Amino acid sequence: MIYELREYVAASGAGERLHLRFADSTLDLFARHGLDVVGFWHDEADPGRIVYLLRFADEDERARAWAGFRADEDWKRVKRESEADGPLVAEMAGRVLVSPGYWDPPAPGAG
């Protein structure tokens, strides 16, 4: 099992629009492509800073899921339409996280 931690910083004045894109479209598209969201948060002091965690069985699954999402015509349309008034994201960072071996996370749906 691997996890991917992603953090977005909304462009100036675009925080609400970025949240709306996730709520109205992106999360459904994630589900369509096997992007399993474990958690989704925003910074209490800065709601335009969004952080979420994804879970994958392995790197191959992660690569397939992201490739399918990026190629999805619905995603391309949503991105284009949501950015008609300017970009929504000023910064984005992502990192893949793996267990150090001495801790085994619980299986999905367990306890």
Backbone hydrogen bonds in HBPLUS format (Angstrom, degrees):
<---DONOR---> <-ACCEPTOR-->    atom                        ^
c    i                          cat <-CA-CA->   ^        H-A-AA   ^      H-
h    n   atom  resd res      DA  || num        DHA   H-A  angle D-A-AA Bond
n    s   type  num  typ     dist DA aas  dist angle  dist       angle   num
A0002-ILE N   A0056-PHE O   2.88 MM  54  5.35 167.2  1.90 153.7 157.9     1
A0056-PHE N   A0002-ILE O   2.88 MM  54  5.35 161.3  1.92 161.4 161.2     2
A0003-TYR N   A0097-LEU O   2.96 MM  94  5.01 171.7  1.97 154.0 155.6     3
A0097-LEU N   A0003-TYR O   2.63 MM  94  5.01 171.3  1.64 151.5 154.8     4
A0004-GLU N   A0054-LEU O   2.94 MM  50  5.06 152.6  2.02 130.6 137.2     5
A0054-LEU N   A0004-GLU O   2.87 MM  50  5.06 161.4  1.91 143.7 150.1     6
A0005-LEU N   A0095-ARG O   2.86 MM  90  5.42 156.9  1.91 166.5 165.9     7
A0095-ARG N   A0005-LEU O   2.91 MM  90  5.42 146.9  2.02 148.0 158.4     8
A0006-ARG N   A0052-TYR O   2.96 MM  46  5.51 170.5  1.96 165.4 168.4     9
A0052-TYR N   A0006-ARG O   2.94 MM  46  5.51 157.9  1.99 154.0 160.8    10
A0007-GLU N   A0093-ALA O   2.79 MM  86  5.25 161.3  1.83 159.5 163.1    11
A0093-ALA N   A0007-GLU O   2.88 MM  86  5.25 156.4  1.93 150.5 157.9    12
A0008-TYR N   A0050-ILE O   2.76 MM  42  5.11 161.4  1.80 152.7 159.3    13
A0050-ILE N   A0008-TYR O   2.85 MM  42  5.11 149.8  1.95 146.9 155.1    14
A0009-VAL N   A0091-GLU O   2.87 MM  82  5.02 160.6  1.91 146.3 145.1    15
A0090-ALA N   A0009-VAL O   2.75 MM  81  5.62 159.7  1.79 157.3 164.5    16
A0091-GLU N   A0009-VAL O   3.26 MM  82  5.02 160.1  2.30 136.0 139.2    17
A0010-ALA N   A0048-GLY O   2.80 MM  38  5.01 162.2  1.83 146.0 152.2    18
A0011-ALA N   A0088-LEU O   2.74 MM  77  5.15 160.7  1.78 118.3 123.0    19
A0014-ALA N   A0011-ALA O   2.86 MM   3  5.26 162.1  1.90 143.1 140.9    20
A0018-LEU N   A0014-ALA O   2.89 MM   4  6.10 153.0  1.96 157.0 165.2    21
A0019-HIS N   A0015-GLY O   3.00 MM   4  6.29 163.2  2.03 154.2 158.2    22
A0020-LEU N   A0016-GLU O   2.93 MM   4  6.16 158.9  1.98 148.3 154.5    23
A0021-ARG N   A0017-ARG O   2.97 MM   4  6.20 151.8  2.05 143.4 150.6    24
A0022-PHE N   A0018-LEU O   3.11 MM   4  6.46 161.9  2.15 152.6 156.3    25
A0023-ALA N   A0019-HIS O   2.87 MM   4  6.10 171.8  1.88 157.7 160.2    26
A0024-ASP N   A0020-LEU O   2.73 MM   4  5.67 167.0  1.75 154.3 158.1    27
A0025-SER N   A0021-ARG O   3.02 MM   4  5.58 148.8  2.12 139.4 145.8    28
A0026-THR N   A0021-ARG O   2.92 MM   5  6.05 167.4  1.94 149.3 151.6    29
A0027-LEU N   A0022-PHE O   3.10 MM   5  5.56 171.1  2.11 143.7 143.0    30
A0029-LEU N   A0025-SER O   3.06 MM   4  6.32 157.5  2.11 154.8 161.9    31
A0030-PHE N   A0026-THR O   2.76 MM   4  6.05 152.3  1.84 154.7 163.4    32
A0031-ALA N   A0027-LEU O   3.09 MM   4  6.34 162.5  2.12 145.9 149.0    33
A0032-ARG N   A0028-ASP O   3.03 MM   4  6.30 154.3  2.10 144.5 151.7    34
A0033-HIS N   A0029-LEU O   3.19 MM   4  6.42 141.1  2.35 144.1 152.8    35
A0033-HIS N   A0030-PHE O   3.05 MM   3  5.34 131.4  2.29 103.3 115.9    36
A0035-LEU N   A0030-PHE O   2.89 MM   5  4.75 165.0  1.91 144.5 139.7    37
A0034-GLY N   A0031-ALA O   3.26 MM   3  5.21 171.6  2.27 106.7 108.9    38
A0055-ARG N   A0036-ASP O   2.88 MM  19  5.43 145.6  2.00 146.2 157.5    39
A0038-VAL N   A0053-LEU O   2.71 MM  15  5.41 159.7  1.75 150.9 157.7    40
A0053-LEU N   A0039-GLY O   2.96 MM  14  5.31 158.4  2.00 144.7 148.3    41
A0041-TRP N   A0051-VAL O   2.75 MM  10  5.24 168.4  1.76 169.4 172.3    42
A0051-VAL N   A0041-TRP O   2.91 MM  10  5.24 165.9  1.93 138.2 142.9    43
A0043-ASP N   A0049-ARG O   2.94 MM   6  5.56 153.5  2.01 155.3 163.9    44
A0046-ASP N   A0043-ASP O   3.09 MM   3  4.98 135.8  2.29  96.3 109.2    45
A0049-ARG N   A0046-ASP O   2.88 MM   3  5.70 158.1  1.93 133.1 134.8    46
A0062-ARG N   A0058-ASP O   3.12 MM   4  6.43 158.4  2.17 148.4 154.9    47
A0063-ALA N   A0059-GLU O   2.87 MM   4  6.10 165.3  1.90 155.1 158.2    48
A0064-ARG N   A0060-ASP O   2.95 MM   4  6.15 163.4  1.97 151.4 155.9    49
A0065-ALA N   A0061-GLU O   2.90 MM   4  6.03 165.0  1.93 151.5 155.8    50
A0066-TRP N   A0062-ARG O   3.04 MM   4  6.23 171.5  2.04 155.7 157.6    51
A0067-ALA N   A0063-ALA O   2.97 MM   4  6.05 157.6  2.02 146.1 153.0    52
A0068-GLY N   A0064-ARG O   2.93 MM   4  6.09 163.0  1.96 152.0 156.3    53
A0069-PHE N   A0065-ALA O   2.98 MM   4  6.20 159.7  2.03 148.8 154.6    54
A0070-ARG N   A0066-TRP O   2.90 MM   4  6.05 173.2  1.91 154.8 156.5    55
A0071-ALA N   A0067-ALA O   3.06 MM   4  6.15 144.5  2.20 143.5 152.5    56
A0072-ASP N   A0069-PHE O   3.13 MM   3  5.22 149.1  2.22 103.7 113.0    57
A0076-LYS N   A0072-ASP O   3.06 MM   4  6.44 161.6  2.09 152.4 157.5    58
A0077-ARG N   A0073-GLU O   2.98 MM   4  6.16 155.3  2.04 145.1 151.4    59
A0078-VAL N   A0074-ASP O   2.87 MM   4  6.10 167.6  1.88 154.1 157.5    60
A0079-LYS N   A0075-TRP O   2.84 MM   4  5.99 169.4  1.85 159.0 161.6    61
A0080-ARG N   A0076-LYS O   3.01 MM   4  6.10 165.6  2.03 142.8 147.4    62
A0081-GLU N   A0077-ARG O   2.85 MM   4  6.01 171.7  1.86 159.8 162.0    63
A0082-SER N   A0078-VAL O   2.84 MM   4  5.86 160.6  1.88 149.4 155.5    64
A0083-GLU N   A0079-LYS O   3.06 MM   4  6.08 132.5  2.30 143.2 154.0    65
A0084-ALA N   A0081-GLU O   3.30 MM   3  5.25 164.1  2.33 107.0 107.3    66
A0086-GLY N   A0083-GLU O   2.99 MM   3  4.90 163.1  2.02 108.7 111.6    67
A0110-ALA N   A0107-ALA O   2.94 MM   3  5.41 160.4  1.98 139.4 140.4    68
